[in-house]
């Protein structure tokens, strides 16, 4: 998202409102089209997996609404009359911010230990992942039977891996793009996902609405495995032992995540606020290095991942950008007034 100072300032001055900017990061690049160039963008993101479970017939879920059944019109009518309706929900009303305790760390693959010590251990405010139950089936609906479902979502907040985009323009104006998501490139990134599957499964198995797993949406465990997925008549006892996973089970979970992991649509950092020496694009006042009168103000300026939904961070960036731009304009206006005053004095001499 490229913002020119005058346009944003005009919005701010006439509307008297803070400028709330897009939270979709877009690169800001100035190109000399008379010569070949290479554009290299790094793009951090959050990793997420959605794993479906069967839910009891008695619970209220979003499934009928998401399937487009008659409840859609009923919910719209209810919303229009009372302002309250299932249609105003997104099925995502609770979450757990998770940091492993000492016992959990011991059960996790040791490949994660260096990352834990380097980034998380001395930062108690940094959660490793978010676990979230969703009241419905969030994957494509065409291949499942119409009934009630619930989904375990688990998001890793600070993965090491980053994606990249390379664009090449040759002398004969031929363009090529090399786009890499970077998902799970770093060996430590998949460990919290593997743990997240096991932890959320134990939580869901103890929920009153639990009726088993949707087998097709889970790892392909070996025949005879204690972790094999199946339909159930109800939850296990709260004090029931956890599922014991074998090495083969762990391998199945690992392969499963490499097949289904996806972005949480929180990509950022393509125009990071860093020093030029650290491959930054903008300075602390949003100015693009090497370019006059050009600022960038959206999630692309974030120098690191954020442990939350990017929306709230985007609002803060927009608020601060409006202040910075207003300050810059005032400074420029005062400079023009002083210059005009000096010229006027000279003309009167």
C-alpha positions as CSV (number, residue, x, y, z in Angstrom):
1,X,0.0,0.0,0.0
2,X,1.7,3.2,-1.2
3,X,0.5,6.4,0.4
4,X,1.2,9.9,-0.8
5,X,1.4,12.5,1.9
6,X,-1.1,15.0,0.4
7,X,-3.8,12.4,-0.2
8,X,-3.7,11.0,3.3
9,X,-3.4,14.4,4.8
10,X,-6.4,15.7,2.9
11,X,-8.5,12.8,4.3
12,X,-7.3,13.6,7.8
13,X,-7.9,17.4,7.7
14,X,-11.3,17.3,6.0
15,X,-12.8,14.3,7.9
16,X,-11.1,15.0,11.2
17,X,-10.8,11.3,11.7
18,X,-7.8,9.0,12.3
19,X,-6.9,7.1,9.2
20,X,-7.5,3.4,9.5
21,X,-5.4,1.7,6.9
22,X,-5.4,-1.6,5.2
23,X,-3.9,-4.5,7.1
24,X,-2.9,-6.3,3.9
25,X,0.9,-5.9,3.4
26,X,1.9,-4.8,-0.1
27,X,5.4,-4.1,-1.1
28,X,6.6,-0.6,-1.9
29,X,9.3,-0.6,-4.6
30,X,10.7,2.1,-6.9
31,X,11.9,0.6,-10.1
32,X,14.3,1.8,-12.9
33,X,12.6,0.0,-15.8
34,X,15.5,0.9,-18.1
35,X,17.6,-1.9,-16.6
36,X,17.2,-5.4,-15.2
37,X,16.2,-5.7,-11.6
38,X,15.6,-8.3,-8.9
39,X,13.0,-7.8,-6.2
40,X,13.4,-9.9,-3.1
41,X,10.7,-9.6,-0.4
42,X,10.6,-11.5,2.9
43,X,7.1,-12.1,4.3
44,X,6.6,-13.5,7.8
45,X,3.2,-15.1,8.7
46,X,1.3,-17.2,11.2
47,X,0.9,-20.9,10.6
48,X,-2.5,-22.5,11.3
49,X,-4.1,-26.0,11.1
50,X,-7.9,-26.7,11.3
51,X,-8.9,-30.2,12.5
52,X,-12.6,-31.2,12.5
53,X,-14.6,-33.2,15.1
54,X,-18.1,-34.5,15.3
55,X,-20.5,-32.7,17.6
56,X,-23.7,-33.8,19.3
57,X,-27.0,-33.0,17.6
58,X,-28.2,-30.9,20.6
59,X,-25.5,-28.2,20.5
60,X,-25.9,-25.0,18.4
61,X,-23.2,-24.7,15.7
62,X,-22.7,-22.6,12.7
63,X,-22.9,-25.5,10.3
64,X,-26.5,-25.0,9.0
65,X,-25.8,-21.3,8.5
66,X,-22.5,-21.9,6.7
67,X,-24.2,-24.5,4.5
68,X,-26.7,-21.9,3.4
69,X,-29.7,-23.7,4.7
70,X,-33.1,-22.0,5.5
71,X,-31.7,-20.8,8.8
72,X,-29.9,-18.0,6.9
73,X,-33.1,-16.2,6.1
74,X,-34.5,-16.8,9.6
75,X,-31.3,-15.5,11.1
76,X,-31.4,-12.4,8.9
77,X,-35.0,-11.7,9.9
78,X,-34.1,-12.1,13.6
79,X,-31.2,-9.7,13.2
80,X,-33.3,-7.1,11.5
81,X,-36.0,-7.3,14.2
82,X,-33.8,-7.6,17.4
83,X,-30.2,-7.0,16.4
84,X,-29.4,-10.4,17.8
85,X,-28.8,-13.5,15.7
86,X,-26.5,-16.4,15.0
87,X,-25.6,-14.6,11.8
88,X,-23.7,-12.0,13.9
89,X,-21.3,-14.7,15.2
90,X,-18.2,-16.0,13.6
91,X,-18.1,-19.3,15.5
92,X,-14.9,-18.2,17.2
93,X,-15.6,-17.0,20.8
94,X,-12.8,-18.3,22.9
95,X,-9.1,-19.1,22.7
96,X,-6.1,-20.3,24.8
97,X,-2.7,-18.5,24.5
98,X,-0.3,-21.4,25.1
99,X,3.3,-21.5,26.5
100,X,4.6,-24.9,27.3
101,X,5.4,-25.7,30.9
102,X,8.5,-27.6,31.9
103,X,6.8,-31.0,31.5
104,X,5.4,-30.2,28.1
105,X,8.8,-29.0,26.9
106,X,10.3,-32.4,27.9
107,X,7.7,-34.2,25.7
108,X,8.3,-31.9,22.7
109,X,10.8,-32.7,20.0
110,X,14.3,-31.3,21.1
111,X,14.6,-29.5,17.8
112,X,12.4,-26.8,19.4
113,X,14.6,-26.3,22.4
114,X,17.1,-23.8,20.8
115,X,14.2,-21.7,19.5
116,X,12.5,-21.8,23.0
117,X,15.7,-20.6,24.7
118,X,16.6,-18.0,22.1
119,X,13.2,-16.3,21.8
120,X,10.5,-17.5,24.3
121,X,12.2,-18.5,27.5
122,X,12.9,-14.9,28.8
123,X,9.9,-13.3,27.2
124,X,6.9,-14.5,29.4
125,X,4.6,-12.3,27.4
126,X,5.2,-14.2,24.2
127,X,2.8,-17.1,23.7
128,X,4.0,-19.9,21.4
129,X,0.6,-20.7,19.9
130,X,-3.1,-20.0,20.2
131,X,-5.6,-22.9,20.6
132,X,-9.2,-22.0,19.5
133,X,-12.4,-24.1,19.3
134,X,-14.7,-23.2,16.4
135,X,-18.3,-24.2,16.5
136,X,-18.6,-25.6,13.0
137,X,-16.8,-27.2,10.1
138,X,-14.5,-24.6,8.7
139,X,-13.1,-26.5,5.7
140,X,-14.9,-26.9,2.3
141,X,-18.4,-28.4,3.0
142,X,-19.0,-30.3,-0.2
143,X,-17.5,-33.6,1.0
144,X,-19.2,-34.0,4.4
145,X,-22.6,-35.1,5.6
146,X,-24.9,-32.3,6.9
147,X,-24.7,-32.5,10.7
148,X,-23.1,-30.7,13.6
149,X,-19.3,-30.3,13.7
150,X,-16.7,-28.4,15.7
151,X,-13.1,-27.6,14.7
152,X,-9.9,-27.3,16.6
153,X,-7.8,-24.4,15.3
154,X,-4.2,-23.9,16.4
155,X,-2.0,-21.1,15.3
156,X,1.8,-20.7,15.8
157,X,2.5,-17.0,16.5
158,X,6.2,-16.6,15.9
159,X,7.4,-19.1,13.3
160,X,11.0,-18.6,12.1
161,X,10.3,-19.4,8.5
162,X,9.4,-16.6,6.1
163,X,8.2,-16.6,2.5
164,X,9.7,-14.7,-0.3
165,X,9.0,-13.3,-3.8
166,X,11.6,-12.8,-6.5
167,X,10.8,-10.8,-9.6
168,X,13.3,-10.7,-12.5
169,X,13.1,-8.3,-15.4
170,X,15.5,-9.1,-18.2
171,X,16.9,-6.8,-20.9
172,X,14.2,-8.0,-23.3
173,X,11.4,-7.1,-20.8
174,X,10.6,-10.7,-19.9
175,X,9.2,-11.0,-16.4
176,X,9.5,-14.0,-14.1
177,X,8.3,-14.6,-10.5
178,X,9.5,-17.1,-7.9
179,X,7.0,-17.1,-5.1
180,X,7.7,-19.3,-2.0
181,X,5.4,-19.5,1.0
182,X,8.3,-20.7,3.3
183,X,5.9,-22.7,5.4
184,X,7.7,-24.9,7.9
185,X,11.1,-24.3,6.2
186,X,12.7,-24.0,9.6
187,X,12.8,-27.3,11.5
188,X,11.5,-25.8,14.8
189,X,8.3,-24.5,13.3
190,X,6.4,-27.7,13.0
191,X,7.0,-28.8,16.6
192,X,4.4,-26.6,18.2
193,X,1.9,-27.6,15.5
194,X,2.5,-31.3,16.3
195,X,2.0,-30.6,20.0
196,X,-1.0,-28.5,19.2
197,X,-2.7,-31.4,17.5
198,X,-2.3,-33.6,20.6
199,X,-3.2,-31.0,23.1
200,X,-6.4,-29.8,21.4
201,X,-7.5,-33.4,20.8
202,X,-7.3,-34.1,24.5
203,X,-9.3,-30.9,25.2
204,X,-12.0,-31.8,22.6
205,X,-12.2,-35.4,23.8
206,X,-13.4,-34.1,27.2
207,X,-16.0,-31.6,25.9
208,X,-19.6,-32.6,26.4
209,X,-20.4,-32.0,22.8
210,X,-17.7,-34.4,21.5
211,X,-18.8,-37.2,19.3
212,X,-15.5,-38.4,17.8
213,X,-13.2,-37.3,15.0
214,X,-13.8,-36.6,11.3
215,X,-11.3,-39.2,10.2
216,X,-10.6,-37.6,6.8
217,X,-9.5,-34.4,8.5
218,X,-7.0,-36.1,10.8
219,X,-3.6,-37.8,10.4
220,X,-3.5,-41.1,8.7
221,X,-2.5,-43.2,11.8
222,X,-1.3,-46.8,11.3
223,X,-3.8,-49.6,11.6
224,X,-4.2,-50.7,15.2
225,X,-2.8,-47.4,16.6
226,X,-4.2,-46.1,19.9
227,X,-4.6,-42.8,18.2
228,X,-6.8,-44.1,15.4
229,X,-9.8,-41.8,14.8
230,X,-13.4,-42.9,15.1
231,X,-16.9,-41.8,15.9
232,X,-17.8,-41.8,19.6
233,X,-21.0,-41.8,21.7
234,X,-19.8,-39.2,24.0
235,X,-16.7,-37.6,25.7
236,X,-14.1,-39.5,27.7
237,X,-13.9,-39.0,31.5
238,X,-12.1,-35.8,32.5
239,X,-9.5,-38.0,34.3
240,X,-9.1,-40.4,31.5
241,X,-5.4,-41.0,30.4
242,X,-4.1,-39.1,27.4
243,X,-3.6,-40.9,24.1
244,X,-0.2,-42.5,23.9
245,X,1.4,-41.8,20.5
246,X,4.1,-44.0,19.0
247,X,7.0,-42.9,16.8
248,X,4.9,-43.9,13.8
249,X,2.0,-41.9,15.1
250,X,4.2,-38.8,15.5
251,X,5.4,-39.3,11.9
252,X,1.8,-39.4,10.7
253,X,1.1,-36.1,12.5
254,X,4.2,-34.5,11.0
255,X,3.2,-35.5,7.5
256,X,-0.3,-34.4,8.1
257,X,0.8,-30.9,9.0
258,X,3.1,-30.6,6.1
259,X,0.2,-31.5,3.8
260,X,-2.5,-29.2,5.3
261,X,-0.8,-26.3,7.1
262,X,-1.9,-22.9,5.8
263,X,-1.6,-19.2,6.4
264,X,-3.7,-17.4,8.9
265,X,-3.9,-14.5,6.4
266,X,-1.7,-12.4,8.7
267,X,1.2,-11.9,6.4
268,X,3.3,-8.8,7.1
269,X,6.7,-7.2,7.1
270,X,7.3,-6.8,3.4
271,X,8.3,-3.1,3.9
272,X,9.8,-3.5,7.4
273,X,10.6,-0.5,9.6
274,X,14.3,-1.4,10.0
275,X,17.6,0.2,9.2
276,X,18.7,0.1,5.6
277,X,21.6,-2.1,6.7
278,X,19.1,-4.6,8.0
279,X,17.1,-4.6,4.7
280,X,14.5,-2.2,6.0
281,X,12.3,-0.1,3.7
282,X,11.0,2.7,5.9
283,X,12.3,4.7,8.8
284,X,10.7,5.5,12.1
285,X,8.5,8.2,10.5
286,X,7.3,5.9,7.7
287,X,9.5,7.5,5.1
288,X,10.8,5.2,2.3
289,X,14.5,5.2,2.2
290,X,15.9,7.1,-0.8
291,X,12.6,8.5,-1.9
292,X,11.1,11.9,-1.2
293,X,7.5,12.5,-0.1
294,X,6.6,8.8,0.1
295,X,5.4,7.0,3.2
296,X,4.1,3.5,3.8
297,X,1.6,2.8,6.5
298,X,0.1,-0.6,6.8
299,X,1.0,-4.0,8.2
300,X,3.9,-4.3,5.8
301,X,6.0,-2.0,8.0
302,X,6.0,-4.4,11.0
303,X,9.6,-5.5,11.6
304,X,8.6,-8.7,13.4
305,X,5.6,-11.0,13.7
306,X,2.8,-10.0,16.2
307,X,1.3,-12.4,18.6
308,X,-2.3,-11.5,17.8
309,X,-4.7,-10.9,14.9
310,X,-3.1,-8.2,12.7
311,X,-6.3,-6.0,12.7
312,X,-5.7,-4.3,16.0
313,X,-2.1,-3.6,15.1
314,X,-3.1,-2.1,11.8
315,X,-5.4,0.3,13.6
316,X,-2.6,1.5,15.8
317,X,-0.4,2.0,12.7
318,X,-3.1,4.0,11.1
319,X,-3.5,6.2,14.2
320,X,0.2,6.8,14.5
321,X,0.5,7.4,10.7
322,X,-2.1,10.2,10.8
323,X,-0.3,11.9,13.6
324,X,3.1,11.6,11.9
325,X,1.7,12.9,8.6
326,X,0.0,15.8,10.3
327,X,3.2,16.7,12.1
328,X,5.2,16.6,8.9
329,X,2.6,18.8,7.1
330,X,2.6,21.3,9.9
331,X,6.4,21.4,9.9
332,X,6.4,22.0,6.1
333,X,3.7,24.6,6.4
334,X,5.6,26.5,9.0
335,X,8.7,26.3,6.9
336,X,6.8,27.8,3.9
337,X,5.4,30.5,6.1
338,X,8.8,31.5,7.4
339,X,10.2,31.4,3.9
340,X,7.3,33.6,2.7
341,X,7.8,36.0,5.6
342,X,11.5,36.3,4.8
343,X,10.8,37.0,1.1
344,X,8.2,39.6,2.1
345,X,10.6,41.4,4.4
346,X,13.3,41.4,1.7
347,X,10.8,42.8,-0.8
348,X,9.9,45.6,1.6
349,X,13.5,46.6,2.2
